Amino acid sequence: MPFIGDFAWFYLSARDMILTGNIPLVGITSSHTWVHQGPLWTYLLAITLYISNFNPLSGAYLTGTIGAVTVYLIYKVGTQMFSKFVGLASAIFFATSPLVVLHSRMPYHTSLIPTASILFIFFLYKWIKGDVRFFPLAIFVLGILYNLELFTMVFWIMLLLVFAYGVIKKKMWIREAIKLKTVLLSVFLFLFTMLPMIIYDIRESSGFFQTTAFFRLIKIYLFSGSQTFNFETMRGVFHSLFTYNQRLVFLGSGIVALLLTVVSFFYLIVRHSSLARMTKSLLLLWVAIPLCAIIVSQTPSEAYVPVLFPPVILSISLLLNYIYKLYSFVPIIAIAFIAITNSYLPLAKNYLNGFSFSKRLTIAKEIIEKSEGKEYNLIGKGEASEHKSFTMNYEYLTWWLGHPPSKKPVQFKFVIEEK
């Protein structure tokens, strides 16, 4: 598993929560340092650390287990919303996608985004199909998503568009959703997920910066005039998206992966007869809104792209489902080839390891051995060392091993540079 400093930020927060009893109200700072991510991942991580006696691997066991459950979820959602073939194909692609597998090994808040995204879309779908009980659950998951990553506020845009459509068309599922009992339950569930951040805003007298970050970020990206579009910037954005798509869809060829993705989106737009209009529209919105948000913000962050994992895979599975009806053997061969390639290449190229946890653990042991029981400081050097979290992974590992760095400046220092 990877174990960078940002991951360890949550480990240290969860550790302190267990040892001191002080419950954190927010998570790590976002790219906009005046606002934090939510604390939900800290709470979940604290449970696993407590059970495992603070073993750092426990976080990856948690996200790995959730990742395995998500394979089943995308199968069930693909089957119920579309067909059994779509469900099976999506599950195979999701289970073997190098980017999905890599994220499932990351003990980090963004690893839970695909799971929560699938649940939100499924609950939205069930509500639109006429079961109003799922509307409060969809709102509840929106609160969870906001806790996991502020970027997931894009799902509010989707909800508003669906709601507006229902109002204009005078749908029965809208009338059921606006009944007082349903509204009160929805508000309660959402506020329950947001309670720590609301308390944080009240305590800090911050003008509710944390809980209203959605509106403030929209203002920054659309109305501040600070966003400038130029060729070089946009080329960088699309290059990053191209790379992510290759790692998600087909590691063997970025061009093949791009063609599969683009053609599947085109099929979604032009094909009407085989798909219920609202179901197709949900999937289109699931792709289009986050993608547009990434392009407008010019921030193709790997923390944002997990929102797109399920809809891209479902879209490609839908395309193959259409081909399956015409030439059954062609999509079966394609699915098998993609799955085998995506499983083999990461192992052959050591794609998933990089600077792994085991290497960092070896360094942490060496630090303790060379410190010979003396107090020491950890100093970061090189790329990304300007961030406060750069050495937090070594801070947590040396603490876990029994001899953490000193909080005060001392003469004995270890300089860490990862390259």
Secondary structure in CASP SS format (residue, H / E / C, confidence):
PFRMAT SS
TARGET T0000
AUTHOR 0000-0000-0000
METHOD secondary structure of the structure
MODEL  1
M C 1.00
P E 1.00
F C 1.00
I C 1.00
G H 1.00
D H 1.00
F H 1.00
A H 1.00
W H 1.00
F H 1.00
Y H 1.00
L H 1.00
S H 1.00
A H 1.00
R H 1.00
D H 1.00
M H 1.00
I H 1.00
L H 1.00
T H 1.00
G C 1.00
N C 1.00
I C 1.00
P C 1.00
L C 1.00
V C 1.00
G C 1.00
I C 1.00
T E 1.00
S C 1.00
S C 1.00
H C 1.00
T C 1.00
W C 1.00
V C 1.00
H E 1.00
Q C 1.00
G C 1.00
P C 1.00
L H 1.00
W H 1.00
T H 1.00
Y H 1.00
L H 1.00
L H 1.00
A H 1.00
I H 1.00
T H 1.00
L H 1.00
Y H 1.00
I H 1.00
S C 1.00
N C 1.00
F C 1.00
N C 1.00
P C 1.00
L C 1.00
S H 1.00
G H 1.00
A H 1.00
Y H 1.00
L H 1.00
T H 1.00
G H 1.00
T H 1.00
I H 1.00
G H 1.00
A H 1.00
V H 1.00
T H 1.00
V H 1.00
Y H 1.00
L H 1.00
I H 1.00
Y H 1.00
K H 1.00
V H 1.00
G H 1.00
T H 1.00
Q H 1.00
M H 1.00
F C 1.00
S C 1.00
K H 1.00
F H 1.00
V H 1.00
G H 1.00
L H 1.00
A H 1.00
S H 1.00
A H 1.00
I H 1.00
F H 1.00
F H 1.00
A H 1.00
T H 1.00
S C 1.00
P H 1.00
L H 1.00
V H 1.00
V H 1.00
L H 1.00
H H 1.00
S H 1.00
R C 1.00
M C 1.00
P C 1.00
Y C 1.00
H H 1.00
T H 1.00
S H 1.00
L H 1.00
I H 1.00
P H 1.00
T H 1.00
A H 1.00
S H 1.00
I H 1.00
L H 1.00
F H 1.00
I H 1.00
F H 1.00
F H 1.00
L H 1.00
Y H 1.00
K H 1.00
W H 1.00
I H 1.00
K C 1.00
G C 1.00
D C 1.00
V C 1.00
R C 1.00
F H 1.00
F H 1.00
P H 1.00
L H 1.00
A H 1.00
I H 1.00
F H 1.00
V H 1.00
L H 1.00
G H 1.00
I H 1.00
L H 1.00
Y H 1.00
N H 1.00
L H 1.00
E C 1.00
L H 1.00
F H 1.00
T H 1.00
M H 1.00
V H 1.00
F H 1.00
W H 1.00
I H 1.00
M H 1.00
L H 1.00
L H 1.00
L H 1.00
V H 1.00
F H 1.00
A H 1.00
Y H 1.00
G H 1.00
V H 1.00
I H 1.00
K C 1.00
K C 1.00
K C 1.00
M H 1.00
W H 1.00
I H 1.00
R H 1.00
E H 1.00
A H 1.00
I C 1.00
K C 1.00
L H 1.00
K H 1.00
T H 1.00
V H 1.00
L H 1.00
L H 1.00
S H 1.00
V H 1.00
F H 1.00
L H 1.00
F H 1.00
L H 1.00
F H 1.00
T H 1.00
M H 1.00
L H 1.00
P H 1.00
M H 1.00
I H 1.00
I H 1.00
Y H 1.00
D H 1.00
I H 1.00
R H 1.00
E H 1.00
S C 1.00
S C 1.00
G C 1.00
F C 1.00
F C 1.00
Q C 1.00
T C 1.00
T C 1.00
A H 1.00
F H 1.00
F H 1.00
R H 1.00
L H 1.00
I H 1.00
K H 1.00
I H 1.00
Y H 1.00
L H 1.00
F H 1.00
S C 1.00
G C 1.00
S C 1.00
Q C 1.00
T C 1.00
F C 1.00
N C 1.00
F H 1.00
E H 1.00
T H 1.00
M H 1.00
R H 1.00
G H 1.00
V H 1.00
F H 1.00
H H 1.00
S H 1.00
L H 1.00
F H 1.00
T H 1.00
Y H 1.00
N H 1.00
Q H 1.00
R H 1.00
L H 1.00
V H 1.00
F C 1.00
L C 1.00
G C 1.00
S C 1.00
G H 1.00
I H 1.00
V H 1.00
A H 1.00
L H 1.00
L H 1.00
L H 1.00
T H 1.00
V H 1.00
V H 1.00
S H 1.00
F H 1.00
F H 1.00
Y H 1.00
L H 1.00
I H 1.00
V H 1.00
R C 1.00
H C 1.00
S C 1.00
S C 1.00
L C 1.00
A C 1.00
R H 1.00
M H 1.00
T H 1.00
K H 1.00
S H 1.00
L H 1.00
L H 1.00
L H 1.00
L H 1.00
W H 1.00
V H 1.00
A H 1.00
I H 1.00
P H 1.00
L H 1.00
C H 1.00
A H 1.00
I H 1.00
I H 1.00
V H 1.00
S H 1.00
Q C 1.00
T C 1.00
P C 1.00
S C 1.00
E C 1.00
A C 1.00
Y C 1.00
V H 1.00
P H 1.00
V H 1.00
L H 1.00
F H 1.00
P H 1.00
P H 1.00
V H 1.00
I H 1.00
L H 1.00
S H 1.00
I H 1.00
S H 1.00
L H 1.00
L H 1.00
L H 1.00
N H 1.00
Y H 1.00
I H 1.00
Y H 1.00
K H 1.00
L H 1.00
Y C 1.00
S C 1.00
F H 1.00
V H 1.00
P H 1.00
I H 1.00
I H 1.00
A H 1.00
I H 1.00
A H 1.00
F H 1.00
I H 1.00
A H 1.00
I H 1.00
T H 1.00
N H 1.00
S H 1.00
Y H 1.00
L H 1.00
P H 1.00
L H 1.00
A H 1.00
K C 1.00
N C 1.00
Y C 1.00
L C 1.00
N C 1.00
G C 1.00
F C 1.00
S E 1.00
F H 1.00
S H 1.00
K H 1.00
R H 1.00
L H 1.00
T H 1.00
I H 1.00
A H 1.00
K H 1.00
E H 1.00
I H 1.00
I H 1.00
E H 1.00
K H 1.00
S H 1.00
E C 1.00
G C 1.00
K C 1.00
E C 1.00
Y C 1.00
N E 1.00
L E 1.00
I E 1.00
G E 1.00
K C 1.00
G C 1.00
E C 1.00
A C 1.00
S C 1.00
E C 1.00
H C 1.00
K H 1.00
S H 1.00
F H 1.00
T H 1.00
M H 1.00
N H 1.00
Y H 1.00
E H 1.00
Y H 1.00
L H 1.00
T H 1.00
W H 1.00
W H 1.00
L H 1.00
G C 1.00
H C 1.00
P C 1.00
P C 1.00
S C 1.00
K C 1.00
K C 1.00
P C 1.00
V C 1.00
Q C 1.00
F C 1.00
K E 1.00
F E 1.00
V E 1.00
I E 1.00
E C 1.00
E C 1.00
K C 1.00
END
